[in-house]
Amino acid sequence: MKTSTLILFLSSLGAAQPSWQPARVYGLGSVYSLSYSPDGTKLLVSGIAGTQLWDVPSWTVERQFLGHQEPVRSASWSPDQARIATASEDGTVKIWDASSGALLRTLEGHGDKVYTVAWSPDGTTLASGSADRTVRLWDAGLGTPISVLESHTGTVMSVSWDPVGERLASGSMDHTVKIWRGCDGELQHTLVGHTTWVTSVAWSTTGLASGSFDSTVKIWDPDSGVLQSSISNGAAVWSIAWAPDAQRIMAGASSEFIHVFDISSGQVLSTLVGHSDWARAVAWGPRGDQVASAALDQTLRQWDAGSGELLSTYRAHTNLVYDVIWSPDFTRLASASLDGTIIVWDVATAHVLRFFNAPGDFAYGVAWAENRPMLAAAFLYGPIRIWNPETGEPLQELVGHYARVNAVAFSPDGHRLVSGSDDRTVKIWDLDSGTVQQTLEGHTWVVESVFWWQPDGQDRVASASLDTTIKLWDPNSGTLLNTLIGHTDRVLSIRLSPDQTRIASGALDGTARIWDASSGELLQTIQAHPDWVFSVAWSADGSKLASSSRDHTVRIWDVATEELLQTLVGHEGYVYETDWSPNDELVSSSEDVTIRRWAPVR
């Protein structure tokens, strides 16, 4: 008995599951703040996708900082450019090594979301502002609290140090700007004049500026607290940035236009035109007219503020990402979005390798061929489109469904394709001729998910429908072989186990179910989520099942025990799809316009 117990104990240690942590985010999502490095060669982009460090000359992502559990509202460089501080809705401030990406410290103390963080000019102190209505000062080296500045009666949205670090300004939802003495946090002035939230404060060598949802940028004398001028922006101001010459200021606002103002006259010197939605985040580089902006149109742009010339644009998906899948060699991802685009990503760098666009259409599904360079996509209006993902060459357009196509999957040899549609049919396509071989009829509502497999060399196709059933077909003869009944609400996802013996399904009834692929017998029912299950996916060894949900999470399950191993939190919207790689990494796509890769850490 003792020996048996010891063996079981050691076995359980060997079988201990890892913890899955965020490893990479693909795309921008909503961006809340931008910050140039002191030398102007790097840019911090912070928001739903954490904080991304961009290389300015190449305008590409260089590194990501993903330790927060909620969106990052603000990021700040240390004066020596060696460290980065980030402030998050998870209530913490984190300090990172800018070169390695290593997390150095986590500063805890705020009682609510942290909206802003700023490094003092001498690099010794951090200031942070929070929804708990306080400003906190921290020892940047030790990570210990110095003081808590209390006077605001609303969320502190922004903090900024004066150029020599003697004073700190804070802007709040209480409509005020406050100026504090930096050495001890004594309140020196409360600046009253804005009529609603103060969203941004910024010092220059000539004074203090504040931006507000009252659509104004105000310039203050910080010594006396007197309002010097008020500039009308015409739209609610989210962020402001001074030019290095301290004679101009730029406003990011609830507008697609970004205005650059002369502070003396209040006149518009230039207007940056190019965004198609609110350009909320702006930053001005440390030298010349180099500026950056991020907008709700999901683009990141770089401009010449003097001429208004657009210099660089980064664009990935601009609407929810409905599907994501690993490439057969697991070095790339393909994703489908309701913006009508299919993107092929480099897994390691998050760089966009291919961008396939169907203007005016909406993409719902994407599939790789295993043995041929082919990538197929399903659309709302258009035909099924097939491209060569290596060259970008369009190969085929398949026309036959008379309503939205939701899902596509290649046959194992890559010469045929199965598709499922809102027209309630499943179609089998011969890709060599581009014609329909079979139209499989039997579902009484929308077909949401399909796959193709070959048990014992026999072709089989499975389809899942909003009619709550899963059907198994012979694609060669068109014969319906079995109907799997058990879900009590619409079925959105089906996946075949790696050993081809089981089928997993996810439905709006909140369950993931596992079926015998041969007999159709219901083997297991897992109460996966308290909300709709959008997708299910098997791990490569078949021991785990991932489920994604309308509850914004991905859950990982031990199939044998039905134990919940981990809930992955990070997406800020519905999670539509999940997919595993052989090394136990998981990807997920979301309504928040991002794709996340989760890696196992033991």
C-alpha positions as CSV (number, residue, x, y, z in Angstrom):
1,M,0.0,0.0,0.0
2,K,2.8,2.4,0.9
3,T,4.5,1.7,-2.4
4,S,1.3,2.2,-4.4
5,T,0.7,5.5,-2.7
6,L,4.2,6.7,-3.4
7,I,3.9,5.7,-7.1
8,L,0.6,7.5,-7.4
9,F,2.1,10.6,-5.7
10,L,5.1,10.6,-8.1
11,S,2.9,10.0,-11.1
12,S,0.7,13.0,-10.1
13,L,3.8,15.1,-9.9
14,G,5.0,14.1,-13.3
15,A,1.5,14.7,-14.7
16,A,1.2,18.2,-13.2
17,Q,-0.3,20.6,-15.7
18,P,1.4,23.8,-16.7
19,S,-0.1,27.3,-16.3
20,W,-0.9,29.0,-19.6
21,Q,0.3,32.6,-19.8
22,P,-0.1,35.2,-22.6
23,A,2.8,34.9,-25.0
24,R,1.9,37.2,-27.9
25,V,-1.0,39.4,-29.1
26,Y,-1.7,39.9,-32.8
27,G,-3.3,43.2,-33.8
28,L,-3.9,46.4,-32.0
29,G,-7.3,46.3,-30.4
30,S,-8.3,49.6,-28.7
31,V,-5.3,51.8,-28.0
32,Y,-5.4,54.2,-25.0
33,S,-2.0,55.8,-25.0
34,L,1.2,56.3,-27.0
35,S,4.6,57.3,-25.7
36,Y,7.9,58.0,-27.6
37,S,11.2,56.9,-26.1
38,P,13.5,59.7,-25.1
39,D,15.6,59.2,-28.3
40,G,12.5,59.0,-30.5
41,T,13.4,55.6,-32.0
42,K,10.8,53.5,-30.1
43,L,7.1,54.0,-29.4
44,L,5.0,52.4,-26.6
45,V,1.5,51.5,-27.7
46,S,-0.8,50.6,-24.9
47,G,-4.3,49.3,-24.7
48,I,-6.3,46.1,-24.9
49,A,-3.3,44.3,-26.4
50,G,-1.1,45.2,-23.4
51,T,1.9,47.4,-24.1
52,Q,3.7,46.9,-27.4
53,L,7.1,48.4,-28.1
54,W,7.3,49.5,-31.7
55,D,10.5,50.3,-33.7
56,V,9.8,53.7,-35.2
57,P,12.0,53.5,-38.4
58,S,10.5,50.1,-39.5
59,W,7.1,50.8,-37.9
60,T,6.8,47.2,-36.6
61,V,6.3,45.5,-33.3
62,E,9.6,44.7,-31.6
63,R,8.5,43.5,-28.1
64,Q,5.4,43.0,-26.0
65,F,4.8,43.4,-22.3
66,L,1.8,41.2,-21.4
67,G,1.8,40.7,-17.6
68,H,-1.3,42.7,-16.8
69,Q,-4.7,40.9,-16.3
70,E,-6.6,43.9,-17.8
71,P,-6.0,46.5,-20.5
72,V,-3.1,48.9,-20.1
73,R,-4.2,52.5,-19.9
74,S,-0.8,54.2,-19.8
75,A,2.9,53.6,-20.2
76,S,5.9,55.7,-19.5
77,W,9.7,55.5,-20.3
78,S,12.3,56.0,-17.7
79,P,14.6,59.0,-18.6
80,D,17.5,56.7,-19.4
81,Q,15.2,54.5,-21.6
82,A,16.2,51.4,-19.7
83,R,12.8,50.8,-18.0
84,I,9.1,51.0,-18.8
85,A,6.3,51.6,-16.3
86,T,2.7,50.5,-17.2
87,A,-0.6,51.3,-15.5
88,S,-3.5,48.9,-15.9
89,E,-7.2,48.5,-15.2
90,D,-6.1,45.5,-13.0
91,G,-5.2,48.0,-10.3
92,T,-1.4,47.7,-10.6
93,V,1.6,49.5,-11.9
94,K,4.4,47.3,-13.4
95,I,8.0,48.1,-14.1
96,W,9.8,46.3,-17.0
97,D,13.2,46.0,-18.4
98,A,12.9,47.7,-21.8
99,S,15.5,45.6,-23.5
100,S,14.7,42.1,-22.3
101,G,11.0,42.6,-21.6
102,A,11.5,41.1,-18.1
103,L,9.1,42.1,-15.4
104,L,11.1,43.8,-12.6
105,R,8.4,44.9,-10.1
106,T,4.7,45.1,-9.6
107,L,3.5,48.1,-7.5
108,E,0.3,47.4,-5.6
109,G,-1.7,49.8,-3.5
110,H,-4.3,51.5,-5.6
111,G,-7.9,50.3,-4.7
112,D,-9.2,50.5,-8.3
113,K,-8.2,50.8,-11.9
114,V,-5.0,52.7,-12.6
115,Y,-5.4,55.1,-15.6
116,T,-2.0,56.9,-15.7
117,V,1.6,56.6,-14.8
118,A,4.6,59.0,-15.3
119,W,8.3,58.8,-14.6
120,S,9.9,61.8,-12.9
121,P,12.7,63.5,-14.9
122,D,15.4,62.3,-12.6
123,G,14.1,58.7,-12.8
124,T,13.8,58.2,-9.1
125,T,10.0,58.5,-8.7
126,L,6.9,57.2,-10.4
127,A,3.5,58.9,-10.1
128,S,0.2,57.1,-10.8
129,G,-3.4,58.1,-10.9
130,S,-6.4,55.9,-10.3
131,A,-10.1,55.4,-10.2
132,D,-9.7,55.3,-6.4
133,R,-9.4,59.1,-6.7
134,T,-5.8,59.2,-5.5
135,V,-2.4,60.0,-6.9
136,R,0.4,57.8,-5.6
137,L,4.1,58.4,-5.6
138,W,6.5,55.4,-5.6
139,D,10.2,54.9,-5.2
140,A,11.0,53.7,-8.8
141,G,14.1,51.7,-7.7
142,L,12.6,49.9,-4.7
143,G,9.0,49.8,-5.8
144,T,7.9,51.0,-2.4
145,P,5.2,53.7,-1.8
146,I,6.3,57.2,-0.9
147,S,3.0,59.0,-0.4
148,V,-0.7,59.1,-1.3
149,L,-2.0,62.4,-2.7
150,E,-5.7,62.9,-1.8
151,S,-7.9,65.8,-2.9
152,H,-9.6,64.7,-6.2
153,T,-13.2,63.7,-5.9
154,G,-13.2,61.7,-9.2
155,T,-11.1,59.3,-11.1
156,V,-7.6,60.6,-11.9
157,M,-7.2,60.3,-15.6
158,S,-3.7,61.8,-16.2
159,V,-0.5,62.8,-14.4
160,S,2.5,64.7,-15.7
161,W,5.7,66.0,-14.2
162,D,7.2,69.4,-14.9
163,P,10.4,69.4,-16.9
164,V,12.6,69.6,-13.8
165,G,10.6,67.3,-11.6
166,E,9.7,69.8,-8.9
167,R,5.9,69.7,-9.5
168,L,3.3,67.2,-10.6
169,A,0.0,67.9,-12.3
170,S,-3.0,65.6,-12.3
171,G,-6.3,65.8,-14.2
172,S,-9.5,64.2,-13.1
173,M,-13.1,63.3,-13.8
174,D,-13.9,65.9,-11.1
175,H,-13.3,68.6,-13.8
176,T,-10.2,69.9,-12.1
177,V,-6.4,70.0,-12.6
178,K,-4.3,69.9,-9.5
179,I,-0.7,70.9,-9.0
180,W,1.3,69.1,-6.3
181,R,4.8,69.7,-4.9
182,G,6.9,66.8,-6.1
183,C,9.1,66.4,-3.0
184,D,6.4,65.9,-0.5
185,G,3.1,65.8,-2.4
186,E,1.7,69.1,-0.9
187,L,-1.2,70.5,-2.9
188,Q,-0.3,73.9,-4.4
189,H,-3.1,74.7,-6.8
190,T,-6.5,73.5,-7.9
191,L,-7.2,74.7,-11.4
192,V,-10.9,75.2,-12.2
193,G,-12.3,76.0,-15.6
194,H,-13.1,72.8,-17.4
195,T,-16.8,71.9,-17.4
196,T,-16.4,68.1,-17.5
197,W,-13.7,65.3,-17.3
198,V,-10.1,66.4,-17.6
199,T,-8.6,63.5,-19.6
200,S,-5.0,64.7,-20.2
201,V,-2.4,67.0,-18.7
202,A,1.0,67.8,-20.1
203,W,3.8,70.2,-19.1
204,S,6.2,72.0,-21.4
205,T,9.0,74.5,-20.7
206,T,6.4,77.3,-21.2
207,G,3.5,76.1,-19.1
208,L,0.9,73.5,-18.3
209,A,-1.8,72.3,-20.7
210,S,-5.0,70.3,-20.1
211,G,-7.4,68.6,-22.4
212,S,-11.0,67.8,-21.6
213,F,-14.2,66.2,-22.8
214,D,-15.6,69.8,-22.9
215,S,-13.7,70.0,-26.3
216,T,-11.1,72.5,-25.1
217,V,-7.4,72.5,-24.5
218,K,-6.5,75.0,-21.8
219,I,-3.1,76.6,-21.1
220,W,-2.3,77.5,-17.5
221,D,0.3,79.5,-15.6
222,P,1.4,76.8,-13.2
223,D,2.9,79.4,-10.8
224,S,-0.2,81.4,-10.2
225,G,-2.8,78.8,-11.4
226,V,-4.3,81.4,-13.7
227,L,-5.9,80.3,-17.0
228,Q,-3.9,81.9,-19.8
229,S,-5.9,80.7,-22.9
230,S,-8.6,78.2,-23.9
231,I,-8.4,76.6,-27.4
232,S,-11.6,75.1,-28.9
233,N,-11.0,71.8,-30.5
234,G,-14.5,71.1,-31.7
235,A,-14.6,67.6,-30.3
236,A,-14.0,65.9,-26.9
237,V,-10.3,65.8,-26.2
238,W,-8.8,62.5,-25.1
239,S,-5.1,63.2,-25.2
240,I,-2.7,66.1,-25.8
241,A,1.0,66.3,-26.7
242,W,3.3,69.3,-26.8
243,A,5.8,69.9,-29.6
244,P,9.5,70.0,-28.6
245,D,9.5,73.8,-29.4
246,A,6.7,74.3,-26.7
247,Q,4.9,76.6,-29.2
248,R,2.5,74.0,-30.6
249,I,0.1,71.4,-29.1
250,M,-1.7,68.5,-30.7
251,A,-5.1,67.0,-29.6
252,G,-6.4,63.5,-30.0
253,A,-10.2,63.7,-29.8
254,S,-13.6,62.2,-30.6
255,S,-12.9,63.0,-34.2
256,E,-11.1,61.5,-37.2
257,F,-9.2,64.7,-37.6
258,I,-6.1,65.6,-35.4
259,H,-5.5,69.3,-35.0
260,V,-2.1,71.0,-34.3
261,F,-2.6,74.3,-32.6
262,D,-0.4,77.4,-32.2
263,I,-0.7,78.1,-28.4
264,S,-0.2,81.8,-28.7
265,S,-3.1,82.4,-31.2
266,G,-5.1,79.2,-30.7
267,Q,-5.1,78.9,-34.5
268,V,-5.0,75.5,-36.3
269,L,-1.6,75.2,-37.9
270,S,-2.2,71.8,-39.5
271,T,-4.8,69.0,-39.6
272,L,-3.8,65.4,-39.8
273,V,-6.3,63.7,-42.1
274,G,-6.4,59.9,-42.7
275,H,-8.1,58.2,-39.8
276,S,-11.7,57.0,-40.4
277,D,-12.7,57.0,-36.7
278,W,-11.9,58.8,-33.4
279,A,-8.2,59.4,-33.1
280,R,-8.0,59.2,-29.3
281,A,-4.3,58.7,-28.6
282,V,-1.5,61.0,-29.8
283,A,2.2,61.5,-29.0
284,W,4.9,63.9,-30.2
285,G,8.4,62.7,-30.7
286,P,11.3,64.4,-28.8
287,R,12.7,66.0,-32.0
288,G,11.2,67.9,-34.8
289,D,7.7,67.2,-36.2
290,Q,7.5,63.4,-35.7
291,V,4.1,62.5,-34.3
292,A,2.0,59.3,-33.8
293,S,-1.7,58.6,-33.5
294,A,-4.0,55.7,-32.9
295,A,-7.7,55.6,-33.6
296,L,-10.8,53.5,-33.2
297,D,-10.3,52.6,-36.9
298,Q,-7.7,50.1,-35.5
299,T,-4.8,51.9,-37.3
300,L,-1.5,53.2,-35.9
301,R,-0.1,56.1,-37.9
302,Q,3.0,58.3,-38.1
303,W,2.9,61.8,-39.4
304,D,4.9,64.9,-40.1
305,A,3.1,67.5,-37.9
306,G,4.4,70.4,-39.8
307,S,3.3,69.4,-43.3
308,G,0.5,67.0,-42.3
309,E,2.1,64.3,-44.4
310,L,1.2,60.7,-43.5
311,L,4.5,58.8,-43.2
312,S,3.5,55.3,-42.0
313,T,0.4,53.3,-41.4
314,Y,-0.1,50.0,-39.6
315,R,-3.4,48.2,-40.3
316,A,-4.4,44.7,-39.4
317,H,-7.9,43.6,-38.6
318,T,-10.4,46.5,-38.0
319,N,-13.4,44.5,-36.8
320,L,-14.0,41.4,-34.7
321,V,-11.9,38.4,-35.5
322,Y,-14.2,35.4,-36.0
323,D,-11.7,32.7,-36.7
324,V,-8.1,31.8,-36.2
325,I,-6.2,28.6,-37.1
326,W,-2.6,27.4,-37.1
327,S,-0.8,26.7,-40.4
328,P,0.1,23.0,-41.0
329,D,3.8,23.8,-40.1
330,F,2.7,25.9,-37.0
331,T,4.9,28.8,-38.0
332,R,2.0,31.0,-39.1
333,L,-1.6,31.8,-38.2
334,A,-4.5,32.6,-40.5
335,S,-7.4,34.7,-39.2
336,A,-10.8,35.8,-40.6
337,S,-12.5,39.0,-39.6
338,L,-15.8,40.8,-40.2
339,D,-13.8,43.6,-41.8
340,G,-13.6,41.3,-44.9
341,T,-9.9,40.4,-44.5
342,I,-7.9,37.3,-44.1
343,I,-4.5,37.8,-42.5
344,V,-1.6,35.4,-42.4
345,W,0.6,36.2,-39.4
346,D,4.2,35.2,-38.4
347,V,3.7,33.4,-35.1
348,A,7.0,34.5,-33.6
349,T,7.0,38.2,-34.5
350,A,3.3,39.0,-34.9
351,H,4.1,40.6,-38.3
352,V,1.6,40.5,-41.0
353,L,2.8,38.2,-43.8
354,R,-0.2,38.2,-46.1
355,F,-3.2,40.5,-46.3
356,F,-6.2,39.2,-48.4
357,N,-9.0,41.7,-48.7
358,A,-12.6,41.3,-49.9
359,P,-13.9,44.9,-49.7
360,G,-17.5,45.2,-48.6
361,D,-17.7,41.6,-47.5
362,F,-17.5,39.9,-44.1
363,A,-15.2,36.9,-43.5
364,Y,-16.4,34.1,-41.1
365,G,-14.1,31.1,-41.5
366,V,-10.7,30.2,-42.8
367,A,-8.9,26.8,-43.4
368,W,-5.5,25.7,-44.5
369,A,-4.9,22.7,-46.9
370,E,-2.6,20.2,-45.3
371,N,-0.6,19.1,-48.4
372,R,-1.1,22.0,-50.9
373,P,-0.3,25.7,-50.7
374,M,-4.0,26.7,-50.4
375,L,-6.0,28.9,-48.0
376,A,-9.8,29.0,-48.2
377,A,-12.1,31.5,-46.6
378,A,-15.9,31.7,-46.1
379,F,-17.7,35.0,-46.6
380,L,-21.1,36.6,-46.1
381,Y,-21.8,37.8,-49.6
382,G,-19.1,36.7,-51.9
383,P,-18.0,33.3,-53.1
384,I,-15.7,31.0,-51.2
385,R,-12.2,32.4,-52.0
386,I,-9.0,30.4,-52.2
387,W,-5.5,31.9,-52.3
388,N,-1.9,30.6,-52.3
389,P,-0.7,31.8,-48.9
390,E,3.0,31.6,-50.0
391,T,2.7,33.9,-53.0
392,G,-0.6,35.7,-52.3
393,E,-2.0,34.6,-55.7
394,P,-5.8,34.2,-55.9
395,L,-6.5,30.6,-57.0
396,Q,-10.3,30.0,-57.1
397,E,-13.7,31.4,-56.3
398,L,-16.4,28.8,-55.6
399,V,-20.0,29.9,-56.3
400,G,-22.9,27.8,-55.2
401,H,-24.4,28.7,-51.9
402,Y,-27.1,31.3,-52.0
403,A,-26.5,32.6,-48.4
404,R,-23.7,33.3,-46.0
405,V,-21.0,30.6,-45.8
406,N,-19.9,30.1,-42.2
407,A,-17.3,27.3,-42.4
408,V,-14.9,25.6,-44.8
409,A,-12.5,22.6,-44.5
410,F,-10.3,20.8,-46.9
411,S,-10.3,17.1,-47.6
412,P,-7.1,15.4,-46.3
413,D,-5.6,15.3,-49.8
414,G,-6.5,18.9,-50.5
415,H,-8.4,18.3,-53.7
416,R,-11.8,18.8,-52.3
417,L,-13.5,21.2,-49.9
418,V,-16.6,21.0,-47.6
419,S,-18.6,24.1,-46.8
420,G,-21.5,24.9,-44.5
421,S,-23.9,27.8,-45.0
422,D,-26.9,29.8,-43.8
423,D,-28.8,28.1,-46.7
424,R,-28.9,25.0,-44.5
425,T,-26.8,22.9,-46.8
426,V,-23.4,21.3,-46.8
427,K,-21.6,21.3,-50.1
428,I,-18.7,19.1,-51.4
429,W,-16.5,20.9,-53.9
430,D,-14.1,19.4,-56.5
431,L,-11.2,21.9,-56.4
432,D,-9.7,20.5,-59.6
433,S,-12.8,21.5,-61.6
434,G,-14.3,24.1,-59.3
435,T,-17.7,22.4,-59.3
436,V,-20.1,21.1,-56.7
437,Q,-19.9,17.3,-56.3
438,Q,-22.6,16.9,-53.7
439,T,-25.2,19.1,-51.9
440,L,-26.0,17.5,-48.5
441,E,-29.4,18.4,-47.3
442,G,-30.9,17.5,-43.9
443,H,-30.2,20.3,-41.5
444,T,-33.2,22.5,-40.7
445,W,-31.3,25.6,-39.8
446,V,-27.9,27.3,-40.4
447,V,-24.8,25.1,-40.7
448,E,-22.1,26.7,-38.5
449,S,-19.2,24.2,-38.5
450,V,-17.7,21.4,-40.7
451,F,-14.7,19.1,-40.9
452,W,-13.5,16.2,-43.0
453,W,-11.7,13.1,-41.9
454,Q,-10.8,9.6,-43.2
455,P,-11.4,6.8,-40.6
456,D,-9.9,3.6,-42.1
457,G,-9.5,5.3,-45.4
458,Q,-13.2,6.1,-45.8
459,D,-14.2,9.8,-46.4
460,R,-16.4,11.3,-43.8
461,V,-17.8,14.8,-43.2
462,A,-19.3,16.2,-40.0
463,S,-21.5,19.3,-39.8
464,A,-23.0,21.2,-36.9
465,S,-26.1,23.4,-37.0
466,L,-28.2,25.9,-35.2
467,D,-30.9,23.1,-35.4
468,T,-29.0,21.7,-32.3
469,T,-27.8,18.6,-34.2
470,I,-24.5,17.2,-35.6
471,K,-24.7,15.2,-38.7
472,L,-22.2,12.7,-40.2
473,W,-22.1,12.2,-43.9
474,D,-20.5,10.1,-46.7
475,P,-19.3,13.0,-48.9
476,N,-18.8,10.6,-51.9
477,S,-22.4,9.3,-52.1
478,G,-24.1,12.2,-50.2
479,T,-25.6,9.7,-47.7
480,L,-26.5,10.8,-44.2
481,L,-24.9,8.3,-41.9
482,N,-25.9,9.5,-38.4
483,T,-27.5,12.4,-36.5
484,L,-26.1,13.2,-33.1
485,I,-28.7,14.6,-30.7
486,G,-28.0,15.9,-27.2
487,H,-27.4,19.6,-27.2
488,T,-30.4,21.6,-26.0
489,D,-29.4,24.8,-27.9
490,R,-27.7,25.8,-31.1
491,V,-24.4,24.0,-31.9
492,L,-21.6,26.4,-33.1
493,S,-18.5,24.3,-33.2
494,I,-17.3,20.7,-33.8
495,R,-13.7,19.3,-33.7
496,L,-12.3,15.9,-34.3
497,S,-9.9,14.4,-31.7
498,P,-6.3,13.8,-32.9
499,D,-6.8,10.0,-32.9
500,Q,-10.0,10.5,-35.0
501,T,-12.2,8.5,-32.5
502,R,-14.1,11.3,-30.9
503,I,-15.9,14.5,-31.8
504,A,-16.1,17.5,-29.5
505,S,-18.9,20.0,-29.8
506,G,-19.7,23.4,-28.3
507,A,-23.1,25.0,-28.1
508,L,-25.2,27.9,-26.9
509,D,-26.4,25.7,-24.0
510,G,-23.0,26.3,-22.3
511,T,-21.8,22.7,-22.7
512,A,-19.0,21.0,-24.5
513,R,-19.9,17.4,-25.4
514,I,-17.8,14.5,-26.6
515,W,-19.2,11.9,-28.9
516,D,-18.0,8.6,-30.3
517,A,-17.1,9.4,-33.9
518,S,-18.0,6.0,-35.2
519,S,-21.2,5.2,-33.3
520,G,-22.4,8.7,-32.5
521,E,-22.8,7.8,-28.9
522,L,-22.7,10.7,-26.4
523,L,-19.7,10.0,-24.2
524,Q,-19.3,13.1,-22.0
525,T,-21.0,16.4,-21.2
526,I,-18.9,19.1,-19.7
527,Q,-20.6,22.2,-18.2
528,A,-18.1,24.4,-19.8
529,H,-19.3,28.0,-19.3
530,P,-22.2,29.8,-17.7
531,D,-22.7,31.4,-21.2
532,W,-22.6,30.5,-24.9
533,V,-19.8,28.3,-26.0
534,F,-18.5,29.5,-29.4
535,S,-15.7,27.0,-30.0
536,V,-14.0,23.9,-28.8
537,A,-10.5,22.6,-29.7
538,W,-8.5,19.5,-28.8
539,S,-4.9,19.6,-27.6
540,A,-2.5,17.7,-29.9
541,D,-2.3,14.7,-27.6
542,G,-6.1,14.6,-27.1
543,S,-5.9,14.9,-23.3
544,K,-7.2,18.5,-23.1
545,L,-10.1,20.4,-24.5
546,A,-10.3,24.2,-24.8
547,S,-13.6,26.0,-25.0
548,S,-14.3,29.7,-25.7
549,S,-17.3,31.7,-24.7
550,R,-19.4,34.8,-24.8
551,D,-18.1,35.3,-21.2
552,H,-14.8,36.6,-22.6
553,T,-12.8,33.6,-21.5
554,V,-11.1,30.5,-22.7
555,R,-11.2,27.4,-20.5
556,I,-8.9,24.4,-20.5
557,W,-10.3,21.1,-19.5
558,D,-8.8,17.7,-18.6
559,V,-10.9,15.4,-20.9
560,A,-10.5,12.3,-18.8
561,T,-11.5,13.8,-15.5
562,E,-13.5,16.8,-16.8
563,E,-11.5,18.9,-14.4
564,L,-11.2,22.6,-15.2
565,L,-7.4,23.2,-15.4
566,Q,-7.4,26.9,-16.1
567,T,-9.5,29.9,-17.1
568,L,-7.7,32.2,-19.5
569,V,-8.6,35.9,-18.9
570,G,-7.5,38.7,-21.1
571,H,-9.8,39.2,-24.0
572,E,-12.2,42.2,-23.7
573,G,-15.0,40.7,-25.7
574,Y,-16.6,37.5,-26.9
575,V,-14.0,34.8,-27.7
576,Y,-15.0,33.2,-31.0
577,E,-12.3,30.6,-31.8
578,T,-9.5,28.6,-30.3
579,D,-6.9,26.3,-31.8
580,W,-3.9,24.2,-30.3
581,S,-0.4,23.6,-31.5
582,P,1.7,20.5,-30.9
583,N,3.7,22.2,-28.2
584,D,0.6,22.9,-26.2
585,E,0.3,26.5,-27.2
586,L,-3.2,27.8,-27.7
587,V,-4.5,30.7,-29.8
588,S,-7.8,32.5,-29.5
589,S,-9.6,35.2,-31.5
590,S,-12.1,37.7,-30.2
591,E,-14.6,40.5,-30.6
592,D,-11.9,42.8,-29.2
593,V,-10.1,42.7,-32.6
594,T,-7.1,40.8,-31.3
595,I,-5.7,37.3,-31.4
596,R,-3.9,36.0,-28.3
597,R,-1.3,33.2,-28.1
598,W,-1.1,31.4,-24.7
599,A,2.0,29.4,-23.9
600,P,2.4,26.7,-21.2
601,V,4.7,27.6,-18.3
602,R,5.8,24.9,-15.9
